[in-house]
Amino acid sequence: ADGFDLGATVRVVGEAAATDPGERAALVVFASTASVDVPAQGVFAVAADLRSSFIDRALKLPEPGAGLLPGLAVGDTRAVSAELTDQMKASGLSHLTAVSGANCAIVVGAMFWLTALCGGGRRTRVIVAAVALSGFVVLVTPEPSVIRAGVMAGVAMMAVMLGRPSAGAGLLALSAAGILLVDPWLAANAGFALSVAASGALILLAPHLARGMRRWLPASLALAI
């Protein structure tokens, strides 16, 4: 809803109920009213304004793309109709409107490319991409799935900067263990397992597969595939 942005202070009135043993949440609040006491400030306010501006511009496009674009780009599905949501679930395409590793990969790849065009070295590319990725996480709001994707992208960048896939595998294992220590519930989350597996495949298998495809394709295209 408008105003309920990351960093805002919200007052909620409602009824609370304890959950069953084994549930992740200990308490569930059924809100009857909710209001914003203090709007988002600082970087969170800037991110909220950018997100709102992007959504307003996207909604001026023809439907159904107008409603889908904010979901594809920043994970905001408020403009997607219930009918379209049901159709996407039936066709197995509902994941497209959720921010994931693909979004993080696009941001990181774009920053790597732009920095390389400007003559930046490997270290500069990694630093610029890391800053852009951090800003993107704040822009789309750091939900668990976004944080997972961001951490996995960060691990992949560290492997690139070190130039050692074996070191990347160690960083991936350390990051996965650290995330599970902070949030043990992710141990039963399929999305987390897939994120780690995909990142491991990129670190360990992508260079070898790219070298094999260079016999028929340019090096940059082989690595992208």
Residue frames as qw, qx, qy, qz and C-alpha x, y, z in Angstrom:
[[0.000, 0.888, 0.459, 0.000, 0.00, 0.00, 0.00],
 [0.299, 0.745, -0.060, 0.593, 1.06, 3.62, -0.49],
 [0.278, -0.789, 0.295, -0.461, 3.28, 4.87, 2.32],
 [0.883, -0.386, 0.260, -0.064, 4.01, 1.42, 3.76],
 [0.639, 0.654, -0.372, 0.159, 7.59, 1.55, 2.55],
 [0.821, -0.107, -0.337, 0.449, 10.75, 0.09, 4.00],
 [0.362, 0.127, -0.271, 0.883, 11.98, 2.39, 6.77],
 [0.348, -0.497, -0.155, -0.779, 8.56, 3.82, 7.63],
 [0.060, -0.007, 0.803, -0.593, 7.13, 3.63, 11.18],
 [0.456, -0.258, -0.600, -0.605, 3.71, 1.99, 11.01],
 [0.347, -0.107, 0.635, -0.681, 0.99, 1.78, 13.70],
 [0.446, -0.099, -0.796, -0.396, -1.22, -1.32, 13.49],
 [0.494, -0.135, 0.510, -0.691, -4.39, -2.04, 15.49],
 [0.712, 0.087, -0.559, -0.416, -5.81, -5.54, 15.45],
 [0.870, -0.370, 0.210, -0.251, -5.99, -8.93, 17.12],
 [0.163, 0.591, -0.790, 0.007, -3.02, -11.19, 17.79],
 [0.959, -0.110, 0.053, -0.256, -3.04, -14.97, 17.82],
 [0.393, -0.559, 0.720, 0.124, -0.32, -17.46, 18.72],
 [0.648, 0.398, -0.538, -0.364, 0.71, -19.89, 15.98],
 [0.983, -0.156, -0.047, -0.087, 1.04, -23.66, 16.26],
 [0.577, -0.607, 0.484, 0.254, 4.32, -25.17, 17.48],
 [0.672, 0.050, 0.581, 0.457, 6.82, -25.53, 14.67],
 [0.381, 0.853, 0.306, 0.182, 5.63, -22.50, 12.73],
 [0.543, 0.292, -0.073, 0.784, 8.20, -19.89, 11.73],
 [0.142, -0.531, 0.050, -0.834, 6.16, -16.97, 13.11],
 [0.184, -0.146, -0.821, 0.520, 5.39, -17.08, 16.84],
 [0.164, 0.561, 0.512, -0.629, 2.55, -14.54, 16.57],
 [0.189, 0.387, 0.617, 0.658, 0.16, -13.47, 13.82],
 [0.079, 0.418, 0.325, -0.845, -1.55, -10.06, 13.92],
 [0.210, 0.575, 0.711, 0.345, -4.86, -9.60, 12.10],
 [0.138, -0.148, -0.081, 0.976, -4.90, -5.85, 11.45],
 [0.175, 0.743, 0.636, -0.111, -8.15, -3.91, 11.50],
 [0.211, 0.977, 0.019, 0.009, -6.45, -0.56, 10.84],
 [0.751, -0.155, 0.122, 0.630, -2.93, 0.44, 9.84],
 [0.182, 0.979, 0.069, 0.055, -1.42, 3.88, 9.41],
 [0.686, 0.309, -0.175, 0.635, 1.99, 5.41, 8.76],
 [0.428, -0.830, -0.197, 0.300, 3.23, 7.41, 11.75],
 [0.186, -0.767, 0.370, 0.490, 6.59, 8.42, 10.24],
 [0.793, 0.591, -0.074, -0.124, 7.31, 8.11, 6.49],
 [0.894, 0.028, 0.067, 0.443, 10.49, 6.48, 5.23],
 [0.124, -0.950, 0.177, 0.225, 13.57, 8.67, 5.58],
 [0.308, -0.631, 0.616, 0.358, 16.96, 8.98, 3.88],
 [0.054, 0.286, -0.836, -0.465, 17.98, 6.31, 1.36],
 [0.207, 0.328, 0.917, -0.090, 14.75, 4.42, 1.97],
 [0.306, 0.719, 0.308, -0.542, 12.71, 7.48, 0.99],
 [0.172, 0.579, -0.528, -0.597, 14.77, 7.87, -2.20],
 [0.063, -0.043, 0.972, 0.224, 14.22, 4.19, -3.04],
 [0.270, 0.520, 0.748, -0.311, 10.47, 4.49, -2.39],
 [0.294, 0.727, 0.001, -0.620, 10.22, 7.55, -4.66],
 [0.107, 0.428, -0.746, -0.499, 12.16, 5.83, -7.44],
 [0.149, 0.159, 0.975, 0.031, 10.00, 2.72, -7.16],
 [0.300, 0.643, 0.547, -0.444, 6.77, 4.73, -7.24],
 [0.235, 0.681, -0.270, -0.639, 7.97, 6.81, -10.19],
 [0.012, 0.240, -0.893, -0.381, 8.89, 3.69, -12.14],
 [0.209, 0.363, 0.899, -0.128, 5.52, 2.06, -11.44],
 [0.296, 0.708, 0.277, -0.579, 3.62, 5.21, -12.46],
 [0.213, 0.576, -0.521, -0.592, 5.50, 5.36, -15.77],
 [0.070, -0.065, 0.975, 0.199, 5.02, 1.63, -16.40],
 [0.294, 0.474, 0.761, -0.331, 1.25, 1.87, -15.87],
 [0.336, 0.656, -0.061, -0.673, 1.02, 4.30, -18.80],
 [0.066, 0.287, -0.844, -0.449, 1.99, 1.47, -21.16],
 [0.698, -0.032, -0.399, -0.594, -0.61, -0.81, -22.84],
 [0.682, -0.274, 0.584, -0.345, -2.02, -3.69, -20.82],
 [0.790, -0.592, -0.163, -0.008, -1.26, -6.40, -19.81],
 [0.699, 0.272, -0.265, 0.606, 2.40, -5.42, -20.04],
 [0.094, -0.700, 0.160, -0.689, 1.81, -2.30, -17.94],
 [0.747, -0.560, 0.122, -0.336, 0.88, -4.37, -14.91],
 [0.976, -0.038, -0.066, 0.205, 3.56, -6.99, -15.46],
 [0.514, 0.642, -0.253, 0.510, 6.54, -4.68, -15.94],
 [0.287, -0.729, 0.391, -0.483, 6.82, -3.50, -12.29],
 [0.913, -0.294, 0.243, -0.143, 6.69, -7.13, -11.18],
 [0.893, 0.337, -0.055, 0.293, 9.36, -8.20, -13.65],
 [0.383, 0.674, -0.260, 0.576, 11.68, -5.32, -12.77],
 [0.047, -0.461, 0.528, -0.712, 11.20, -4.58, -9.06],
 [0.229, -0.146, -0.939, 0.212, 8.88, -7.34, -7.81],
 [0.284, 0.197, 0.380, -0.858, 5.84, -5.06, -7.30],
 [0.015, -0.233, -0.907, -0.350, 2.72, -7.02, -8.29],
 [0.185, 0.437, 0.536, -0.698, 0.03, -4.60, -7.07],
 [0.396, 0.448, -0.204, -0.775, -0.89, -3.68, -10.65],
 [0.193, 0.088, -0.924, -0.318, -1.33, -7.32, -11.75],
 [0.671, -0.172, -0.081, -0.717, -5.00, -8.30, -11.88],
 [0.638, -0.216, 0.675, -0.302, -6.30, -11.36, -10.03],
 [0.879, 0.408, 0.147, -0.197, -7.29, -12.93, -13.36],
 [0.535, 0.709, -0.449, 0.097, -3.80, -12.50, -14.81],
 [0.264, -0.557, 0.728, -0.301, -2.26, -13.83, -11.59],
 [0.816, 0.015, 0.511, -0.269, -4.37, -16.99, -11.85],
 [0.808, 0.581, -0.073, -0.071, -3.40, -17.41, -15.50],
 [0.254, 0.732, -0.604, 0.186, 0.30, -17.07, -14.69],
 [0.506, -0.368, 0.718, -0.304, 0.01, -19.64, -11.90],
 [0.882, 0.247, 0.328, -0.230, -1.80, -22.04, -14.23],
 [0.733, 0.651, -0.177, 0.082, 0.91, -21.66, -16.87],
 [0.854, -0.273, -0.059, 0.439, 3.80, -21.89, -14.39],
 [0.449, 0.538, 0.022, 0.713, 4.99, -18.33, -15.04],
 [0.397, -0.886, -0.214, -0.111, 4.25, -16.73, -11.67],
 [0.729, -0.409, 0.014, 0.548, 7.97, -16.76, -10.77],
 [0.472, 0.462, 0.220, 0.718, 8.61, -14.11, -13.43],
 [0.154, -0.819, -0.114, -0.540, 7.10, -11.37, -11.23],
 [0.731, -0.669, -0.009, 0.135, 9.31, -12.25, -8.25],
 [0.152, 0.868, -0.467, 0.075, 12.74, -10.68, -7.85],
 [0.970, -0.167, 0.139, 0.105, 15.34, -13.43, -8.01],
 [0.620, -0.399, 0.398, 0.547, 18.88, -14.19, -9.02],
 [0.519, 0.504, 0.481, 0.496, 18.05, -13.34, -12.63],
 [0.002, 0.973, 0.164, 0.160, 17.34, -9.72, -11.69],
 [0.513, -0.767, 0.271, 0.273, 20.56, -9.52, -9.68],
 [0.700, -0.007, 0.495, 0.514, 22.49, -11.08, -12.57],
 [0.375, 0.762, 0.356, 0.389, 21.15, -8.43, -14.98],
 [0.207, -0.977, 0.040, -0.020, 22.18, -5.61, -12.64],
 [0.633, -0.555, 0.415, 0.345, 25.63, -7.07, -12.01],
 [0.677, 0.249, 0.507, 0.472, 26.19, -7.91, -15.69],
 [0.254, 0.895, 0.245, 0.274, 25.18, -4.42, -16.79],
 [0.325, -0.921, 0.196, 0.083, 27.55, -2.79, -14.30],
 [0.721, -0.271, 0.482, 0.418, 30.41, -5.11, -15.31],
 [0.580, 0.508, 0.459, 0.442, 29.84, -4.24, -18.98],
 [0.077, 0.971, 0.122, 0.193, 29.53, -0.48, -18.45],
 [0.484, -0.798, 0.298, 0.200, 32.62, -0.36, -16.22],
 [0.727, -0.047, 0.506, 0.462, 34.60, -2.41, -18.73],
 [0.439, 0.747, 0.341, 0.366, 33.54, 0.02, -21.51],
 [0.118, -0.982, 0.075, -0.123, 34.94, 2.85, -19.37],
 [0.510, 0.587, -0.542, 0.320, 38.24, 1.01, -19.02],
 [0.563, -0.603, 0.399, -0.401, 37.78, -0.21, -15.45],
 [0.254, 0.359, -0.896, 0.058, 39.79, -3.21, -14.28],
 [0.533, -0.247, -0.805, -0.087, 38.52, -6.36, -12.60],
 [0.277, -0.291, -0.634, 0.660, 38.58, -4.90, -9.08],
 [0.176, 0.136, 0.028, -0.975, 36.81, -1.70, -10.18],
 [0.485, -0.127, -0.619, -0.604, 34.13, -3.72, -11.98],
 [0.474, -0.311, -0.805, 0.175, 33.46, -5.79, -8.87],
 [0.140, -0.273, -0.452, 0.837, 33.25, -2.73, -6.60],
 [0.301, 0.069, -0.198, -0.930, 30.90, -0.85, -8.95],
 [0.534, -0.181, -0.723, -0.398, 28.71, -3.93, -9.40],
 [0.382, -0.291, -0.767, 0.426, 28.58, -4.51, -5.62],
 [0.052, 0.225, 0.264, -0.936, 27.45, -0.92, -4.98],
 [0.441, 0.013, -0.413, -0.797, 24.80, -1.17, -7.72],
 [0.513, -0.207, -0.826, -0.107, 23.59, -4.52, -6.36],
 [0.209, -0.282, -0.649, 0.675, 23.28, -3.08, -2.84],
 [0.239, 0.182, 0.020, -0.954, 21.21, -0.20, -4.20],
 [0.499, -0.060, -0.650, -0.570, 19.01, -2.61, -6.14],
 [0.389, -0.257, -0.854, 0.233, 18.35, -4.68, -3.01],
 [0.004, -0.325, -0.443, 0.835, 17.20, -1.55, -1.16],
 [0.316, 0.119, -0.318, -0.886, 15.11, -0.46, -4.16],
 [0.578, -0.126, -0.678, -0.437, 13.13, -3.70, -4.37],
 [0.642, -0.551, 0.259, -0.466, 13.06, -4.07, -0.54],
 [0.184, 0.449, -0.868, 0.110, 15.35, -6.67, 1.07],
 [0.889, -0.154, 0.072, -0.424, 12.96, -9.60, 1.38],
 [0.719, -0.376, 0.580, 0.075, 14.49, -13.03, 2.16],
 [0.818, 0.392, 0.367, 0.206, 14.47, -14.13, -1.51],
 [0.353, 0.907, -0.095, 0.207, 16.15, -10.88, -2.58],
 [0.366, -0.787, 0.494, -0.051, 18.79, -11.13, 0.14],
 [0.839, -0.089, 0.518, 0.140, 19.53, -14.72, -0.88],
 [0.700, 0.630, 0.216, 0.257, 19.93, -13.71, -4.50],
 [0.084, 0.955, -0.224, 0.177, 22.09, -10.73, -3.54],
 [0.576, -0.616, 0.536, 0.032, 24.39, -12.80, -1.35],
 [0.847, 0.145, 0.465, 0.212, 24.77, -15.44, -4.05],
 [0.520, 0.810, 0.066, 0.262, 25.59, -12.75, -6.63],
 [0.201, -0.906, 0.357, -0.103, 28.11, -11.25, -4.19],
 [0.764, -0.336, 0.534, 0.135, 29.80, -14.62, -3.78],
 [0.775, 0.465, 0.329, 0.274, 30.03, -15.03, -7.55],
 [0.244, 0.939, -0.110, 0.216, 31.60, -11.56, -7.84],
 [0.481, -0.741, 0.468, 0.011, 34.17, -12.42, -5.18],
 [0.842, 0.006, 0.490, 0.227, 35.09, -15.52, -7.17],
 [0.584, 0.745, 0.156, 0.283, 35.54, -13.36, -10.28],
 [0.060, -0.952, 0.262, -0.149, 37.70, -10.86, -8.42],
 [0.620, -0.546, 0.560, 0.066, 39.90, -13.61, -6.97],
 [0.534, 0.549, -0.548, -0.336, 40.03, -15.44, -10.30],
 [0.065, 0.234, -0.960, 0.141, 39.86, -18.78, -8.50],
 [0.664, -0.233, -0.447, -0.552, 36.75, -20.97, -8.87],
 [0.623, -0.175, -0.712, 0.273, 37.91, -23.14, -5.94],
 [0.122, -0.060, -0.430, 0.892, 37.97, -20.05, -3.69],
 [0.438, -0.141, -0.209, -0.863, 34.50, -19.18, -4.99],
 [0.685, -0.239, -0.661, -0.193, 33.22, -22.59, -3.90],
 [0.448, -0.178, -0.630, 0.609, 34.63, -22.03, -0.42],
 [0.105, -0.002, 0.155, -0.982, 33.04, -18.57, -0.22],
 [0.570, -0.203, -0.464, -0.648, 29.72, -20.04, -1.38],
 [0.639, -0.266, -0.710, 0.127, 29.82, -22.70, 1.35],
 [0.276, -0.139, -0.474, 0.825, 30.73, -20.09, 3.98],
 [0.273, -0.080, -0.082, -0.955, 27.94, -17.74, 2.84],
 [0.634, -0.254, -0.592, -0.428, 25.34, -20.53, 2.80],
 [0.559, -0.264, -0.681, 0.392, 26.36, -21.61, 6.31],
 [0.112, -0.061, -0.294, 0.947, 26.25, -18.01, 7.53],
 [0.433, -0.181, -0.288, -0.835, 22.76, -17.43, 6.08],
 [0.679, -0.291, -0.654, -0.163, 21.50, -20.62, 7.73],
 [0.413, -0.182, -0.592, 0.668, 22.94, -19.55, 11.08],
 [0.129, 0.017, 0.111, -0.985, 21.06, -16.26, 10.81],
 [0.684, 0.096, 0.018, -0.723, 17.85, -17.88, 9.52],
 [0.263, -0.187, 0.946, 0.003, 17.77, -21.67, 10.15],
 [0.635, 0.418, 0.495, -0.421, 14.26, -21.90, 8.66],
 [0.472, 0.666, -0.373, -0.441, 15.80, -21.56, 5.21],
 [0.208, -0.320, 0.920, 0.087, 17.14, -25.11, 5.59],
 [0.429, 0.344, 0.830, -0.097, 13.69, -26.35, 4.53],
 [0.376, 0.749, 0.079, -0.540, 13.27, -23.75, 1.76],
 [0.790, 0.312, 0.438, 0.295, 13.55, -25.08, -1.79],
 [0.337, 0.927, 0.027, 0.162, 14.31, -21.60, -3.16],
 [0.321, -0.836, 0.443, 0.050, 17.38, -21.32, -0.95],
 [0.759, -0.159, 0.595, 0.213, 18.65, -24.74, -2.03],
 [0.663, 0.613, 0.348, 0.252, 18.16, -23.84, -5.70],
 [0.087, 0.983, -0.149, 0.056, 19.96, -20.50, -5.22],
 [0.488, -0.651, 0.565, 0.138, 22.99, -22.20, -3.70],
 [0.769, 0.116, 0.587, 0.226, 23.00, -24.96, -6.33],
 [0.526, 0.806, 0.209, 0.173, 22.73, -22.46, -9.20],
 [0.075, -0.945, 0.319, 0.000, 25.52, -20.31, -7.78],
 [0.646, -0.418, 0.615, 0.175, 27.72, -23.37, -7.32],
 [0.747, 0.409, 0.473, 0.226, 27.11, -24.40, -10.92],
 [0.318, 0.942, -0.008, 0.111, 28.05, -20.91, -12.16],
 [0.289, -0.836, 0.464, 0.042, 31.27, -20.88, -10.14],
 [0.590, -0.338, 0.720, 0.137, 32.43, -24.44, -10.85],
 [0.649, 0.303, 0.674, 0.180, 30.92, -25.45, -14.21],
 [0.385, 0.886, 0.165, -0.201, 30.41, -22.27, -16.23],
 [0.042, -0.785, 0.509, 0.351, 34.14, -21.67, -17.01],
 [0.414, -0.163, 0.862, 0.242, 34.62, -25.25, -18.25],
 [0.509, 0.580, 0.635, -0.026, 31.45, -25.20, -20.36],
 [0.239, 0.920, -0.035, -0.309, 32.40, -21.82, -21.83],
 [0.198, -0.597, 0.680, 0.376, 35.85, -23.10, -22.80],
 [0.482, 0.145, 0.847, 0.173, 34.25, -26.02, -24.62],
 [0.419, 0.764, 0.482, -0.090, 31.85, -23.76, -26.54],
 [0.047, -0.812, 0.255, 0.522, 34.63, -21.39, -27.62],
 [0.420, -0.084, 0.767, 0.478, 35.41, -23.84, -30.40],
 [0.212, 0.535, 0.716, 0.395, 32.21, -22.70, -32.15],
 [0.107, -0.917, -0.361, -0.136, 31.31, -19.35, -30.47],
 [0.202, 0.685, -0.282, 0.641, 33.04, -16.09, -29.51],
 [0.381, 0.003, -0.730, 0.567, 34.37, -16.18, -25.93],
 [0.216, -0.037, 0.332, -0.918, 31.96, -13.55, -24.56],
 [0.696, -0.042, -0.283, -0.658, 28.90, -15.26, -26.08],
 [0.662, 0.003, -0.746, 0.068, 30.03, -18.67, -24.82],
 [0.199, -0.013, -0.672, 0.713, 30.39, -17.38, -21.26],
 [0.417, -0.040, 0.107, -0.902, 27.01, -15.62, -21.41],
 [0.751, -0.045, -0.491, -0.439, 25.29, -18.82, -22.50]]
